[in-house]
Amino acid sequence: MSSQGGQTNYNSAKGDIINQSGSFVTGVDKSKIQINNSQDLVQAAKDIKALLDQLSVDYPSDSPEVLRAKALDEIDKNPELKVRIIRGLKAGSFAALEKMIDHPIAKFFIEGAKEVLKP
């Protein structure tokens, strides 16, 4: 309520006023969804890093391109791993995943994964 030049203004609500009646249930907690999506992205990054680490140890003299091909082949052979990685990609993006994978060939892997793992 405000008073301007002798007039009283009772319309001081800001925003939309909605009248509702009936039974209401609270909505979905979006913060939990974001946390779960982030967890999927984090898990995908961990899985890929572990795979790249293992392949780098097993094949130390291979080029990044060859290691990428071997990593993508391993993912293709493991449907569970492939699903986890695709779920992570749906939660984030290839760019986010690349930044989360702390490995020298992460960029090479992501370039190949864009063609093979279309979420």
C-alpha positions as CSV (number, residue, x, y, z in Angstrom):
1,M,0.0,0.0,0.0
2,S,1.4,3.4,-0.9
3,S,0.0,6.9,-0.7
4,Q,0.7,9.3,-3.7
5,G,-0.7,12.8,-3.7
6,G,-3.7,12.0,-1.5
7,Q,-4.5,8.8,-3.4
8,T,-4.0,5.4,-1.7
9,N,-2.7,2.6,-4.0
10,Y,-3.7,-0.8,-2.7
11,N,-2.3,-2.6,-5.7
12,S,1.3,-3.1,-4.5
13,A,1.7,-6.8,-5.4
14,K,4.6,-7.4,-7.8
15,G,4.5,-10.3,-10.2
16,D,1.6,-12.6,-11.1
17,I,-1.1,-13.5,-8.5
18,I,-2.6,-16.9,-9.1
19,N,-5.7,-18.2,-7.4
20,Q,-5.6,-22.0,-7.1
21,S,-7.7,-24.5,-5.2
22,G,-7.7,-28.3,-4.8
23,S,-5.0,-30.8,-3.8
24,F,-1.5,-30.1,-4.8
25,V,1.7,-32.2,-4.6
26,T,5.1,-30.5,-4.6
27,G,7.0,-30.8,-7.9
28,V,10.2,-32.5,-8.8
29,D,13.3,-31.4,-6.9
30,K,15.4,-30.1,-9.8
31,S,18.5,-29.9,-7.7
32,K,18.5,-33.6,-7.2
33,I,18.2,-34.2,-10.9
34,Q,21.1,-31.9,-11.6
35,I,23.2,-33.8,-9.0
36,N,22.3,-37.1,-10.5
37,N,23.1,-35.9,-14.0
38,S,26.4,-34.5,-12.7
39,Q,27.1,-37.9,-11.1
40,D,26.5,-39.6,-14.5
41,L,29.0,-37.2,-16.2
42,V,31.6,-37.7,-13.4
43,Q,31.2,-41.5,-13.6
44,A,31.6,-41.4,-17.4
45,A,34.8,-39.3,-17.0
46,K,36.2,-41.8,-14.4
47,D,35.3,-44.8,-16.6
48,I,37.0,-43.2,-19.7
49,K,40.1,-42.1,-17.7
50,A,40.5,-45.6,-16.2
51,L,40.2,-47.2,-19.7
52,L,42.7,-44.7,-21.2
53,D,45.1,-45.2,-18.3
54,Q,45.0,-48.9,-18.7
55,L,45.5,-48.8,-22.5
56,S,48.4,-46.4,-22.1
57,V,50.1,-48.9,-19.8
58,D,49.3,-51.9,-22.0
59,Y,50.3,-50.1,-25.2
60,P,52.9,-47.4,-24.3
61,S,54.3,-46.9,-27.7
62,D,50.9,-46.5,-29.5
63,S,50.0,-43.2,-31.0
64,P,47.0,-41.3,-29.5
65,E,45.0,-42.1,-32.6
66,V,45.6,-45.9,-32.1
67,L,44.8,-45.7,-28.4
68,R,41.6,-43.8,-29.2
69,A,40.6,-46.6,-31.6
70,K,41.4,-49.3,-29.0
71,A,39.4,-47.3,-26.3
72,L,36.4,-47.0,-28.6
73,D,36.6,-50.7,-29.5
74,E,36.7,-51.6,-25.8
75,I,33.7,-49.4,-25.1
76,D,31.8,-51.0,-28.0
77,K,32.6,-54.5,-26.6
78,N,31.3,-53.5,-23.2
79,P,27.6,-52.6,-23.4
80,E,27.4,-51.6,-19.7
81,L,30.3,-49.2,-20.0
82,K,28.8,-47.8,-23.2
83,V,25.5,-47.1,-21.6
84,R,27.2,-45.4,-18.6
85,I,29.2,-43.2,-20.9
86,I,26.2,-42.3,-23.1
87,R,24.2,-41.5,-19.9
88,G,27.0,-39.2,-18.9
89,L,27.1,-37.5,-22.3
90,K,23.4,-36.9,-22.1
91,A,23.9,-35.3,-18.6
92,G,26.6,-33.0,-19.9
93,S,28.4,-32.6,-23.2
94,F,31.5,-33.8,-25.0
95,A,33.3,-30.6,-24.1
96,A,32.4,-31.0,-20.4
97,L,33.5,-34.6,-20.5
98,E,36.8,-33.7,-22.2
99,K,37.6,-31.2,-19.5
100,M,36.9,-33.8,-16.8
101,I,39.1,-36.5,-18.2
102,D,42.6,-35.8,-16.9
103,H,44.6,-37.7,-19.6
104,P,46.9,-36.6,-22.4
105,I,44.8,-38.3,-25.1
106,A,41.4,-37.2,-23.8
107,K,41.0,-34.8,-26.8
108,F,41.7,-37.5,-29.3
109,F,39.3,-39.8,-27.6
110,I,36.5,-37.2,-27.5
111,E,37.0,-36.5,-31.3
112,G,36.5,-40.2,-32.1
113,A,33.7,-40.6,-29.6
114,K,31.7,-37.9,-31.2
115,E,31.3,-40.1,-34.3
116,V,30.8,-43.4,-32.5
117,L,28.8,-42.5,-29.3
118,K,26.0,-40.3,-30.4
119,P,23.8,-39.9,-27.3
